[in-house]
Amino acid sequence: MIKGFKMKLNEGMEEEYIKRHNELWPQMIDMIHNFGGRNYSIFLDPETNTLFGYIEIEDEALWEQAANTPINRMWWDYMADIMETNPDNSPVTKPLELVFHLD
């Protein structure tokens, strides 16, 4: 299953966002893989500070469980100062509708 979504980066935080992801914690990588995530990419539109995420997941129910892991909650807290977040520090995400896919 393919998921696409968008998020919003705070103004002037592009370099910090890239730095933090280049230093992604090994525990986060393991968690993403353990909950069925693969081929995860995030793109930035520098004109709007919109982030576009793409991930392939094995199972929607399994992937949804990843949000409640302690390591994921720590990551959300770590990233909250540089992007638009909800009250629980989860990133504000808007799902995107898949309208075309070609293997």
DRENVOPA-716686 format. One record per residue: residue number from 1; residue in one letter; x, y, z of N, C-alpha, C, O in turn. Coordinates in nm, 3 decimals. Example, Ala and Ser with C-alpha at 12.3 -4.5 7.8 and 13.67 -1.06 7.14 Angstrom:
<atoms>
- gulum, marlum, n.east, n.north, n.up, ca.east, ca.north, ca.up, c.east, c.north, c.up, o.east, o.north, o.up
- 1, A, 1.319, -0.569, 0.780, 1.230, -0.450, 0.780, 1.320, -0.330, 0.780, 1.424, -0.332, 0.846
- 2, S, 1.285, -0.225, 0.708, 1.367, -0.106, 0.714, 1.290, 0.003, 0.787, 1.341, 0.114, 0.804
</atoms>
This chain:
<atoms>
- gulum, marlum, n.east, n.north, n.up, ca.east, ca.north, ca.up, c.east, c.north, c.up, o.east, o.north, o.up
- 1, M, 0.084, -0.117, 0.000, 0.000, 0.000, 0.000, 0.089, 0.124, 0.000, 0.191, 0.129, 0.070
- 2, I, 0.050, 0.222, -0.078, 0.124, 0.347, -0.089, 0.048, 0.457, -0.016, -0.074, 0.469, -0.030
- 3, K, 0.120, 0.536, 0.062, 0.060, 0.650, 0.132, 0.134, 0.777, 0.091, 0.257, 0.779, 0.085
- 4, G, 0.060, 0.881, 0.064, 0.115, 1.012, 0.038, 0.050, 1.112, 0.133, -0.070, 1.102, 0.162
- 5, F, 0.127, 1.206, 0.181, 0.074, 1.304, 0.275, 0.157, 1.431, 0.268, 0.269, 1.430, 0.217
- 6, K, 0.100, 1.540, 0.320, 0.177, 1.664, 0.325, 0.179, 1.717, 0.468, 0.089, 1.693, 0.548
- 7, M, 0.285, 1.791, 0.497, 0.306, 1.854, 0.626, 0.361, 1.994, 0.600, 0.390, 2.029, 0.485
- 8, K, 0.375, 2.073, 0.704, 0.421, 2.211, 0.688, 0.542, 2.237, 0.778, 0.538, 2.214, 0.898
- 9, L, 0.648, 2.285, 0.717, 0.771, 2.320, 0.787, 0.767, 2.467, 0.825, 0.721, 2.550, 0.747
- 10, N, 0.815, 2.500, 0.945, 0.822, 2.640, 0.985, 0.925, 2.714, 0.901, 1.026, 2.657, 0.859
- 11, E, 0.898, 2.841, 0.876, 0.987, 2.926, 0.797, 1.130, 2.923, 0.852, 1.151, 2.934, 0.973
- 12, G, 1.226, 2.908, 0.763, 1.367, 2.912, 0.800, 1.421, 2.785, 0.863, 1.535, 2.783, 0.910
- 13, M, 1.343, 2.678, 0.865, 1.385, 2.554, 0.930, 1.427, 2.443, 0.832, 1.443, 2.328, 0.871
- 14, E, 1.445, 2.480, 0.707, 1.478, 2.381, 0.605, 1.607, 2.306, 0.638, 1.609, 2.183, 0.638
- 15, E, 1.714, 2.379, 0.667, 1.843, 2.314, 0.694, 1.836, 2.227, 0.819, 1.894, 2.118, 0.822
- 16, E, 1.768, 2.274, 0.922, 1.757, 2.197, 1.045, 1.675, 2.069, 1.023, 1.708, 1.964, 1.077
- 17, Y, 1.570, 2.078, 0.944, 1.488, 1.961, 0.913, 1.572, 1.856, 0.840, 1.568, 1.738, 0.873
- 18, I, 1.648, 1.901, 0.742, 1.734, 1.809, 0.666, 1.839, 1.749, 0.758, 1.864, 1.628, 0.752
- 19, K, 1.901, 1.830, 0.841, 2.004, 1.781, 0.934, 1.948, 1.673, 1.025, 2.010, 1.568, 1.042
- 20, R, 1.832, 1.697, 1.084, 1.774, 1.600, 1.177, 1.740, 1.469, 1.106, 1.756, 1.361, 1.164
- 21, H, 1.695, 1.477, 0.984, 1.664, 1.354, 0.912, 1.790, 1.282, 0.862, 1.791, 1.160, 0.851
- 22, N, 1.894, 1.358, 0.832, 2.021, 1.294, 0.796, 2.082, 1.221, 0.915, 2.164, 1.131, 0.898
- 23, E, 2.042, 1.261, 1.036, 2.090, 1.198, 1.159, 1.979, 1.115, 1.225, 1.978, 1.097, 1.347
- 24, L, 1.887, 1.063, 1.144, 1.773, 0.987, 1.196, 1.820, 0.877, 1.291, 1.909, 0.799, 1.258
- 25, W, 1.758, 0.873, 1.407, 1.797, 0.777, 1.509, 1.779, 0.634, 1.459, 1.678, 0.602, 1.396
- 26, P, 1.876, 0.547, 1.487, 1.863, 0.406, 1.448, 1.735, 0.341, 1.502, 1.677, 0.255, 1.437
- 27, Q, 1.691, 0.383, 1.621, 1.568, 0.328, 1.678, 1.445, 0.366, 1.595, 1.350, 0.289, 1.587
- 28, M, 1.448, 0.485, 1.533, 1.337, 0.527, 1.447, 1.336, 0.446, 1.319, 1.231, 0.405, 1.270
- 29, I, 1.455, 0.423, 1.264, 1.464, 0.341, 1.142, 1.409, 0.202, 1.171, 1.330, 0.148, 1.093
- 30, D, 1.450, 0.143, 1.283, 1.401, 0.010, 1.321, 1.249, 0.011, 1.339, 1.181, -0.080, 1.292
- 31, M, 1.197, 0.113, 1.406, 1.053, 0.120, 1.429, 0.977, 0.129, 1.297, 0.878, 0.058, 1.279
- 32, I, 1.022, 0.213, 1.207, 0.956, 0.226, 1.077, 0.952, 0.091, 1.006, 0.848, 0.050, 0.955
- 33, H, 1.065, 0.022, 1.004, 1.071, -0.109, 0.938, 0.987, -0.213, 1.012, 0.919, -0.293, 0.949
- 34, N, 0.993, -0.213, 1.145, 0.919, -0.311, 1.224, 0.767, -0.297, 1.210, 0.693, -0.393, 1.228
- 35, F, 0.722, -0.176, 1.177, 0.579, -0.154, 1.160, 0.540, -0.150, 1.011, 0.434, -0.098, 0.975
- 36, G, 0.626, -0.207, 0.927, 0.591, -0.229, 0.787, 0.617, -0.116, 0.692, 0.566, -0.118, 0.580
- 37, G, 0.696, -0.015, 0.731, 0.726, 0.097, 0.642, 0.850, 0.072, 0.559, 0.951, 0.025, 0.611
- 38, R, 0.842, 0.104, 0.431, 0.955, 0.089, 0.339, 0.950, 0.203, 0.236, 0.847, 0.268, 0.217
- 39, N, 1.064, 0.226, 0.173, 1.072, 0.325, 0.065, 1.010, 0.459, 0.107, 0.924, 0.513, 0.038
- 40, Y, 1.055, 0.509, 0.221, 1.003, 0.632, 0.279, 1.084, 0.750, 0.226, 1.206, 0.754, 0.241
- 41, S, 1.017, 0.843, 0.165, 1.080, 0.964, 0.113, 1.000, 1.085, 0.155, 0.878, 1.080, 0.166
- 42, I, 1.070, 1.195, 0.179, 1.006, 1.323, 0.209, 1.067, 1.428, 0.116, 1.189, 1.439, 0.106
- 43, F, 0.981, 1.503, 0.050, 1.023, 1.608, -0.042, 0.982, 1.743, 0.015, 0.883, 1.753, 0.088
- 44, L, 1.058, 1.846, -0.017, 1.030, 1.983, 0.028, 1.004, 2.073, -0.091, 1.081, 2.076, -0.186
- 45, D, 0.893, 2.148, -0.083, 0.869, 2.256, -0.178, 0.917, 2.383, -0.108, 0.847, 2.436, -0.022
- 46, P, 1.036, 2.435, -0.144, 1.093, 2.550, -0.074, 1.013, 2.679, -0.091, 1.029, 2.772, -0.012
- 47, E, 0.929, 2.687, -0.192, 0.848, 2.808, -0.211, 0.736, 2.819, -0.109, 0.693, 2.929, -0.076
- 48, T, 0.688, 2.704, -0.059, 0.574, 2.705, 0.033, 0.606, 2.641, 0.169, 0.524, 2.645, 0.260
- 49, N, 0.725, 2.583, 0.182, 0.763, 2.507, 0.301, 0.673, 2.386, 0.324, 0.659, 2.339, 0.437
- 50, T, 0.611, 2.339, 0.218, 0.530, 2.219, 0.226, 0.619, 2.097, 0.209, 0.701, 2.090, 0.118
- 51, L, 0.599, 2.000, 0.299, 0.668, 1.872, 0.291, 0.572, 1.770, 0.232, 0.456, 1.765, 0.270
- 52, F, 0.621, 1.689, 0.140, 0.541, 1.583, 0.082, 0.605, 1.450, 0.119, 0.721, 1.425, 0.086
- 53, G, 0.531, 1.366, 0.188, 0.582, 1.236, 0.228, 0.525, 1.125, 0.143, 0.408, 1.129, 0.102
- 54, Y, 0.607, 1.026, 0.116, 0.568, 0.907, 0.042, 0.623, 0.787, 0.118, 0.742, 0.783, 0.150
- 55, I, 0.538, 0.691, 0.146, 0.584, 0.569, 0.213, 0.501, 0.451, 0.163, 0.382, 0.463, 0.135
- 56, E, 0.567, 0.338, 0.154, 0.499, 0.213, 0.123, 0.487, 0.136, 0.253, 0.585, 0.118, 0.325
- 57, I, 0.366, 0.090, 0.283, 0.343, 0.015, 0.407, 0.284, -0.121, 0.376, 0.220, -0.141, 0.272
- 58, E, 0.306, -0.214, 0.467, 0.253, -0.349, 0.449, 0.106, -0.358, 0.486, 0.028, -0.425, 0.418
- 59, D, 0.068, -0.290, 0.596, -0.066, -0.305, 0.651, -0.104, -0.175, 0.723, -0.030, -0.127, 0.808
- 60, E, -0.219, -0.122, 0.690, -0.264, 0.006, 0.749, -0.278, -0.003, 0.901, -0.234, 0.087, 0.972
- 61, A, -0.338, -0.109, 0.951, -0.359, -0.123, 1.096, -0.226, -0.133, 1.170, -0.209, -0.073, 1.276
- 62, L, -0.132, -0.207, 1.114, 0.000, -0.219, 1.175, 0.070, -0.083, 1.175, 0.128, -0.044, 1.276
- 63, W, 0.065, -0.013, 1.064, 0.131, 0.117, 1.053, 0.073, 0.217, 1.153, 0.148, 0.295, 1.212
- 64, E, -0.058, 0.216, 1.172, -0.121, 0.308, 1.266, -0.071, 0.287, 1.409, -0.068, 0.382, 1.487
- 65, Q, -0.033, 0.166, 1.444, 0.020, 0.136, 1.577, 0.155, 0.204, 1.602, 0.191, 0.229, 1.717
- 66, A, 0.228, 0.233, 1.497, 0.361, 0.295, 1.511, 0.353, 0.430, 1.581, 0.446, 0.469, 1.651
- 67, A, 0.243, 0.502, 1.563, 0.228, 0.635, 1.623, 0.237, 0.632, 1.774, 0.279, 0.730, 1.836
- 68, N, 0.198, 0.522, 1.835, 0.195, 0.514, 1.981, 0.320, 0.454, 2.044, 0.321, 0.427, 2.164
- 69, T, 0.424, 0.434, 1.966, 0.547, 0.380, 2.023, 0.623, 0.492, 2.095, 0.617, 0.608, 2.053
- 70, P, 0.693, 0.458, 2.202, 0.769, 0.562, 2.274, 0.870, 0.634, 2.185, 0.887, 0.755, 2.197
- 71, I, 0.938, 0.561, 2.096, 1.039, 0.625, 2.011, 0.974, 0.723, 1.915, 1.030, 0.829, 1.887
- 72, N, 0.857, 0.690, 1.863, 0.788, 0.782, 1.773, 0.744, 0.907, 1.847, 0.755, 1.018, 1.795
- 73, R, 0.694, 0.890, 1.970, 0.654, 1.006, 2.051, 0.774, 1.096, 2.080, 0.762, 1.219, 2.079
- 74, M, 0.890, 1.036, 2.105, 1.012, 1.114, 2.127, 1.049, 1.192, 2.002, 1.090, 1.308, 2.010
- 75, W, 1.036, 1.128, 1.886, 1.067, 1.195, 1.759, 0.974, 1.314, 1.737, 1.019, 1.422, 1.698
- 76, W, 0.846, 1.294, 1.763, 0.751, 1.405, 1.748, 0.790, 1.522, 1.837, 0.789, 1.637, 1.793
- 77, D, 0.825, 1.493, 1.963, 0.866, 1.599, 2.055, 0.991, 1.671, 2.004, 1.003, 1.793, 2.015
- 78, Y, 1.084, 1.594, 1.949, 1.210, 1.648, 1.896, 1.186, 1.739, 1.776, 1.256, 1.839, 1.759
- 79, M, 1.087, 1.706, 1.694, 1.061, 1.782, 1.572, 0.960, 1.896, 1.590, 0.944, 1.977, 1.499
- 80, A, 0.894, 1.903, 1.703, 0.783, 1.997, 1.723, 0.822, 2.144, 1.709, 0.739, 2.227, 1.673
- 81, D, 0.947, 2.177, 1.736, 0.986, 2.318, 1.730, 1.013, 2.368, 1.588, 1.033, 2.488, 1.568
- 82, I, 1.013, 2.280, 1.490, 1.046, 2.325, 1.355, 0.936, 2.301, 1.252, 0.954, 2.331, 1.134
- 83, M, 0.821, 2.248, 1.297, 0.714, 2.223, 1.201, 0.577, 2.240, 1.266, 0.566, 2.246, 1.388
- 84, E, 0.476, 2.249, 1.183, 0.339, 2.262, 1.232, 0.297, 2.132, 1.299, 0.309, 2.024, 1.241
- 85, T, 0.248, 2.144, 1.424, 0.212, 2.024, 1.500, 0.075, 2.038, 1.564, 0.021, 2.147, 1.578
- 86, N, 0.022, 1.924, 1.603, -0.100, 1.914, 1.682, -0.064, 1.932, 1.829, 0.055, 1.934, 1.862
- 87, P, -0.164, 1.945, 1.919, -0.134, 1.961, 2.062, -0.048, 1.849, 2.122, 0.024, 1.873, 2.219
- 88, D, -0.053, 1.727, 2.067, 0.029, 1.617, 2.119, 0.167, 1.610, 2.053, 0.239, 1.511, 2.069
- 89, N, 0.203, 1.714, 1.978, 0.329, 1.725, 1.905, 0.336, 1.639, 1.779, 0.439, 1.639, 1.711
- 90, S, 0.233, 1.565, 1.747, 0.232, 1.493, 1.619, 0.228, 1.597, 1.508, 0.165, 1.701, 1.523
- 91, P, 0.293, 1.569, 1.395, 0.288, 1.666, 1.286, 0.147, 1.675, 1.228, 0.076, 1.575, 1.216
- 92, V, 0.108, 1.795, 1.193, -0.018, 1.811, 1.122, 0.003, 1.751, 0.984, 0.087, 1.799, 0.907
- 93, T, -0.071, 1.648, 0.953, -0.057, 1.583, 0.822, -0.192, 1.585, 0.751, -0.298, 1.575, 0.813
- 94, K, -0.184, 1.597, 0.623, -0.303, 1.591, 0.540, -0.280, 1.480, 0.437, -0.188, 1.490, 0.356
- 95, P, -0.363, 1.376, 0.441, -0.345, 1.268, 0.344, -0.373, 1.318, 0.203, -0.458, 1.404, 0.181
- 96, L, -0.300, 1.262, 0.109, -0.319, 1.296, -0.032, -0.379, 1.176, -0.103, -0.346, 1.061, -0.072
- 97, E, -0.465, 1.202, -0.198, -0.531, 1.097, -0.273, -0.441, 1.051, -0.388, -0.393, 1.131, -0.468
- 98, L, -0.420, 0.921, -0.395, -0.344, 0.863, -0.506, -0.432, 0.864, -0.630, -0.538, 0.802, -0.631
- 99, V, -0.388, 0.933, -0.735, -0.467, 0.940, -0.857, -0.399, 0.870, -0.975, -0.463, 0.847, -1.078
- 100, F, -0.271, 0.835, -0.959, -0.201, 0.763, -1.065, -0.080, 0.695, -1.005, -0.010, 0.753, -0.923
- 101, H, -0.056, 0.571, -1.048, 0.064, 0.496, -1.006, 0.104, 0.406, -1.120, 0.020, 0.342, -1.185
- 102, L, 0.235, 0.400, -1.145, 0.290, 0.313, -1.247, 0.411, 0.242, -1.189, 0.505, 0.308, -1.145
- 103, D, 0.411, 0.110, -1.189, 0.527, 0.032, -1.144, 0.629, 0.025, -1.255, 0.734, -0.035, -1.238
</atoms>
